[in-house]
Every structure is written in C-alpha cells, then in structure tokens.
Amino acid sequence: ENYKRDSIVSMVWSDSRCDECGEEFYNKYTLRNHKSNVVATLQHEWETLENKTSGFQLARFYLEGIHGLELDTEKAKNILIELTNMKYTPAFRELGMVFHFEGDQKNALKYWEDRCMRNEGYILYLVGLIYHRGTDGILKDRKKAIKYFYLAASENCEWARKMLTKHYKPILDKLGMTIPKRT
C-alpha cells in the first residue's frame, strides 16, 4: 500500500521543466497544458488585444519553432513588421536580425538604422560592418562605419574595437580620437 501511495505522489509531484522556455512545473500534465496554453494565450492577446509583448514572443516562437509551432520565418516577419509599424522597438532589432541572417543587409540596415539600438553594441557593430564592407547595393562609407564601430566600442563590443584598431586607427589618430576602452 505504501508503494502505491509513494508512486502516485512521485508522479504528481515530480519536477518537470519545459525544455523550451525553462519554466518549472510540478507534474507532466501541467507541463503538457502549459505548452498548448502558452501559444493559445499569446495568439489571443496578439490577435484580439494587439498586445505588443505577446506578439513579439509569438514571433520568436515562430522563429525558433518551439511550443508546438512549426518554424515559420514568414509568419514571424509579418508579426514583426506589424510591430515595427506600431513602433515597438524590440521588433526593429529582431526583424533586422532576421533579414541579416537571410543575407538581406539592405533590409537589416533599414530596420536597425530606423531605430538604431542604443546600448546594443552588437547591432551597432553589424551596422558598422555593413558600411565597412558595402554590400547589397549599399556603398562603402568609411565615415558611417567609423561612427557605428565607435558607438559599438563604447558599448563594450570587442569586435568593434578590433575593427577600429585594424582599419581606422590612423584616421582616429588624425581626428584626435582614441578607441573607447573597455568599461
């Protein structure tokens, strides 16, 4: 009899963790409900209430193909574009990243420069890199490359520091500027 009780208790109270978002649940049944309810809740809040945070999270789920959703970059992009039209700043960063990884630097730059991400060294570095290389019909622009690398280095982006040191140090020296130190 103790054996039956102990096995039931362990089944109900065993720790379960969602492998996709890390949230902890006290049993596997609650975990299963969580996975289906999370998406339904986000979809309702986004489609009915136009909740920006829910829309953003839903787009990320589509980008990662988690919580029972198939990987669907187009659905994610459509949601993110709607969010940028609503001026939701995190969507500009995310949409720029989607375009960047698809190889569409022109559109990545459009979203990043529209709301250039202050305090986001990596994004500033990527914008600088696009201007440094010139790609997708975007002309090389040393002035803009230096500007964005400098801003990125100011946000502790080591890659930007390396680019400034390797490619633009003589120009910075002429201007009397120093490469920002790590803070």
C-alpha positions as CSV (number, residue, x, y, z in Angstrom):
1,E,0.0,0.0,0.0
2,N,2.9,2.4,0.8
3,Y,4.4,1.6,-2.6
4,K,1.2,2.7,-4.4
5,R,0.9,5.9,-2.5
6,D,4.6,6.7,-3.0
7,S,4.5,6.1,-6.7
8,I,1.3,8.3,-7.1
9,V,2.9,11.1,-5.0
10,S,6.1,11.0,-7.1
11,M,4.2,11.0,-10.3
12,V,2.2,14.1,-9.3
13,W,5.0,16.0,-7.5
14,S,7.9,15.1,-9.8
15,D,9.7,18.2,-11.1
16,S,9.1,18.9,-14.7
17,R,10.7,21.6,-16.7
18,C,9.7,22.9,-20.0
19,D,12.7,22.2,-22.3
20,E,11.8,25.2,-24.5
21,C,11.3,28.0,-22.0
22,G,12.7,26.6,-18.8
23,E,9.6,27.2,-16.7
24,E,9.2,24.6,-13.9
25,F,6.0,22.6,-13.2
26,Y,5.1,20.2,-10.5
27,N,3.9,17.4,-12.9
28,K,4.0,16.3,-16.5
29,Y,0.3,17.0,-17.0
30,T,0.6,20.7,-16.1
31,L,3.7,20.9,-18.4
32,R,1.7,19.5,-21.3
33,N,-1.1,22.1,-20.7
34,H,1.5,24.8,-20.4
35,K,2.9,24.1,-23.9
36,S,-0.5,24.3,-25.6
37,N,-1.9,27.2,-23.5
38,V,1.2,29.4,-23.9
39,V,0.7,29.6,-27.7
40,A,-3.1,30.0,-27.4
41,T,-2.8,32.8,-24.9
42,L,-0.2,34.7,-26.9
43,Q,-2.2,34.3,-30.1
44,H,-5.3,35.6,-28.4
45,E,-3.5,38.5,-26.7
46,W,-1.8,39.5,-30.0
47,E,-4.7,39.0,-32.4
48,T,-7.5,40.3,-30.2
49,L,-5.9,42.7,-27.9
50,E,-2.9,43.8,-30.0
51,N,-0.6,43.1,-27.0
52,K,2.8,44.0,-28.4
53,T,4.8,41.9,-26.0
54,S,2.6,38.8,-26.8
55,G,3.1,39.4,-30.5
56,F,6.8,39.7,-30.1
57,Q,7.0,36.5,-28.1
58,L,4.8,34.7,-30.6
59,A,7.1,35.9,-33.5
60,R,10.1,34.5,-31.6
61,F,8.3,31.1,-31.1
62,Y,7.8,31.0,-34.9
63,L,11.4,31.9,-35.5
64,E,12.6,29.1,-33.1
65,G,9.9,26.6,-34.0
66,I,9.1,25.9,-30.3
67,H,6.0,25.3,-28.1
68,G,4.4,23.2,-30.8
69,L,4.7,25.8,-33.6
70,E,6.5,24.9,-36.8
71,L,9.4,27.1,-37.7
72,D,7.8,29.8,-39.9
73,T,10.0,32.8,-40.7
74,E,7.4,34.4,-42.9
75,K,4.7,34.4,-40.1
76,A,7.4,35.8,-37.7
77,K,8.4,38.5,-40.2
78,N,4.7,39.5,-40.7
79,I,4.2,39.9,-37.0
80,L,7.5,41.8,-36.6
81,I,6.6,44.1,-39.4
82,E,3.3,44.9,-37.8
83,L,5.1,45.5,-34.5
84,T,7.5,47.9,-36.2
85,N,4.5,49.8,-37.6
86,M,3.3,50.1,-34.0
87,K,6.8,51.5,-33.1
88,Y,7.7,48.5,-30.8
89,T,11.4,48.9,-30.5
90,P,12.5,45.3,-29.8
91,A,10.8,44.3,-33.1
92,F,13.2,46.6,-35.1
93,R,16.2,44.7,-33.6
94,E,14.7,41.3,-34.2
95,L,13.5,42.0,-37.7
96,G,16.9,43.4,-38.6
97,M,18.5,40.2,-37.3
98,V,16.1,38.0,-39.4
99,F,17.0,39.9,-42.6
100,H,20.7,39.9,-41.6
101,F,20.8,36.1,-41.3
102,E,18.8,35.7,-44.5
103,G,21.6,37.7,-46.2
104,D,19.4,40.8,-46.9
105,Q,21.6,43.5,-45.5
106,K,19.7,46.3,-47.1
107,N,16.5,45.5,-45.1
108,A,18.5,44.7,-42.0
109,L,20.0,48.1,-42.2
110,K,16.6,49.7,-42.8
111,Y,15.2,48.4,-39.5
112,W,18.4,48.9,-37.5
113,E,19.0,52.5,-38.6
114,D,15.4,53.4,-38.3
115,R,15.7,52.8,-34.5
116,C,19.4,52.4,-34.1
117,M,19.8,50.4,-31.0
118,R,21.5,52.4,-28.3
119,N,23.2,50.2,-25.7
120,E,23.3,47.3,-28.2
121,G,26.9,47.1,-29.1
122,Y,26.5,44.0,-31.3
123,I,23.8,45.6,-33.5
124,L,25.9,48.8,-33.8
125,Y,28.8,46.7,-34.8
126,L,26.8,44.9,-37.5
127,V,25.7,48.3,-38.9
128,G,29.3,49.4,-39.0
129,L,30.3,46.2,-40.7
130,I,27.7,46.7,-43.4
131,Y,29.1,50.2,-44.1
132,H,32.7,48.9,-43.9
133,R,32.1,46.2,-46.5
134,G,29.5,47.8,-48.7
135,T,27.0,45.1,-49.6
136,D,23.6,44.6,-51.2
137,G,23.8,47.8,-53.1
138,I,24.9,49.7,-50.0
139,L,28.1,51.7,-50.8
140,K,31.1,51.5,-48.6
141,D,31.0,54.5,-46.3
142,R,34.1,54.9,-44.0
143,K,32.5,57.8,-42.1
144,K,29.4,55.8,-41.1
145,A,31.5,52.7,-40.5
146,I,33.7,54.6,-38.0
147,K,30.6,56.2,-36.4
148,Y,28.9,52.8,-35.7
149,F,32.1,51.0,-34.8
150,Y,32.9,53.8,-32.3
151,L,29.4,53.6,-30.8
152,A,29.6,49.8,-30.6
153,A,33.1,50.0,-28.9
154,S,31.6,52.5,-26.4
155,E,29.1,49.7,-25.5
156,N,32.0,47.3,-24.9
157,C,31.8,45.5,-28.2
158,E,35.3,44.0,-28.6
159,W,34.8,43.2,-32.3
160,A,34.2,46.9,-33.0
161,R,37.4,47.8,-31.1
162,K,39.3,45.3,-33.3
163,M,37.8,46.8,-36.4
164,L,38.7,50.3,-35.3
165,T,42.2,49.3,-34.4
166,K,42.8,47.3,-37.6
167,H,41.2,49.5,-40.2
168,Y,40.7,53.0,-38.8
169,K,43.3,53.8,-36.2
170,P,45.3,56.3,-38.4
171,I,42.0,58.2,-39.2
172,L,41.1,58.3,-35.5
173,D,44.6,59.5,-34.6
174,K,44.3,62.3,-37.2
175,L,41.0,63.3,-35.6
176,G,42.5,63.2,-32.1
177,M,40.1,60.4,-31.1
178,T,41.0,57.3,-29.1
179,I,39.4,53.9,-29.3
180,P,37.0,53.6,-26.3
181,K,38.4,51.5,-23.5
182,R,36.5,48.5,-22.0
183,T,34.5,49.6,-19.1
